[in-house]
Amino acid sequence: MNITATIENKICTLSVEGRIDTLTAPQLEQAFAENADKCDKIIFDLAKTEYISSAGLRVIIVAHREMEKKDGLVLKNLSKNIASIIKMTGFDKKIPIE
């Protein structure tokens, strides 16, 4: 998995390429932790994300809870498969999706 972080006007975008699973979720968690203090809002751009496991969903929930104190977390560019998983978990009712 590759993660690219960009920051503009205190909005951080973490673009994730590959799979978010048990082995790679800690990378996303670390990237989030490294950027959370610098940003008022974080966007997880999942355009190039092929798969997300429960470990990845856990990172999203932790990030969402942390960013609620600020302007929030947004999920962006979800594939049909990932959008379906997000909807089945009910995350779509709590986390904005673009």
C-alpha positions as CSV (number, residue, x, y, z in Angstrom):
1,M,0.0,0.0,0.0
2,N,1.2,3.5,-0.8
3,I,-0.1,6.6,1.0
4,T,0.5,10.1,-0.3
5,A,-0.3,13.0,2.0
6,T,-1.0,16.6,0.8
7,I,-1.9,19.6,2.9
8,E,-3.6,22.7,1.6
9,N,-5.3,25.3,3.8
10,K,-5.3,23.0,6.8
11,I,-7.1,20.3,4.8
12,C,-5.1,17.1,4.6
13,T,-5.7,14.5,1.9
14,L,-4.4,11.0,2.4
15,S,-4.5,9.2,-1.0
16,V,-4.4,5.5,-0.5
17,E,-3.3,3.1,-3.2
18,G,-3.7,-0.7,-2.8
19,R,-5.2,-2.7,0.0
20,I,-6.1,-1.7,3.5
21,D,-5.9,-4.9,5.5
22,T,-4.4,-6.3,8.7
23,L,-0.9,-5.8,7.4
24,T,-1.3,-2.3,6.0
25,A,-3.8,-0.7,8.3
26,P,-1.1,0.4,10.7
27,Q,0.5,2.4,7.9
28,L,-2.8,4.4,7.4
29,E,-3.1,4.8,11.1
30,Q,0.4,6.2,11.3
31,A,-0.1,8.5,8.3
32,F,-3.3,9.8,10.0
33,A,-1.5,10.3,13.3
34,E,1.3,12.2,11.6
35,N,-1.1,14.6,10.0
36,A,-4.0,15.0,12.4
37,D,-2.5,17.8,14.5
38,K,-1.5,19.8,11.4
39,C,-5.0,19.7,9.8
40,D,-8.5,20.8,10.6
41,K,-10.1,18.4,8.2
42,I,-8.8,15.1,6.8
43,I,-9.9,13.5,3.5
44,F,-9.2,9.8,2.9
45,D,-9.1,9.6,-0.9
46,L,-9.8,5.9,-1.7
47,A,-9.9,6.2,-5.6
48,K,-7.0,3.7,-5.9
49,T,-8.0,1.5,-2.9
50,E,-8.8,-2.0,-4.0
51,Y,-9.9,-3.5,-0.7
52,I,-10.6,-2.6,2.9
53,S,-10.8,-5.1,5.8
54,S,-12.2,-4.7,9.3
55,A,-8.7,-3.4,10.3
56,G,-9.1,-0.6,7.8
57,L,-12.6,0.2,9.0
58,R,-11.2,0.5,12.5
59,V,-8.7,3.1,11.3
60,I,-11.5,5.0,9.7
61,I,-13.6,5.0,12.9
62,V,-10.7,6.1,15.1
63,A,-9.9,8.9,12.6
64,H,-13.5,9.9,12.5
65,R,-13.7,10.1,16.3
66,E,-10.5,12.2,16.5
67,M,-11.5,14.6,13.7
68,E,-15.0,15.2,15.2
69,K,-13.2,17.6,17.5
70,K,-12.3,19.7,14.4
71,D,-13.9,20.0,10.9
72,G,-14.2,16.2,10.5
73,L,-13.2,13.3,8.3
74,V,-14.4,12.8,4.7
75,L,-14.2,9.7,2.5
76,K,-13.7,10.4,-1.1
77,N,-13.7,8.6,-4.5
78,L,-15.0,5.2,-3.2
79,S,-15.2,2.3,-5.6
80,K,-18.5,0.4,-5.7
81,N,-17.1,-2.4,-3.6
82,I,-15.8,-0.1,-0.9
83,A,-18.9,2.1,-1.0
84,S,-20.9,-1.1,-0.4
85,I,-18.8,-2.1,2.6
86,I,-19.1,1.5,4.1
87,K,-22.9,1.4,3.6
88,M,-23.3,-2.1,5.1
89,T,-21.4,-1.0,8.2
90,G,-23.5,2.2,8.5
91,F,-20.5,4.4,8.4
92,D,-22.1,6.3,5.5
93,K,-24.6,7.7,8.1
94,K,-21.8,9.1,10.3
95,I,-19.0,10.0,7.9
96,P,-19.4,12.3,4.9
97,I,-18.7,10.8,1.5
98,E,-17.8,12.7,-1.6
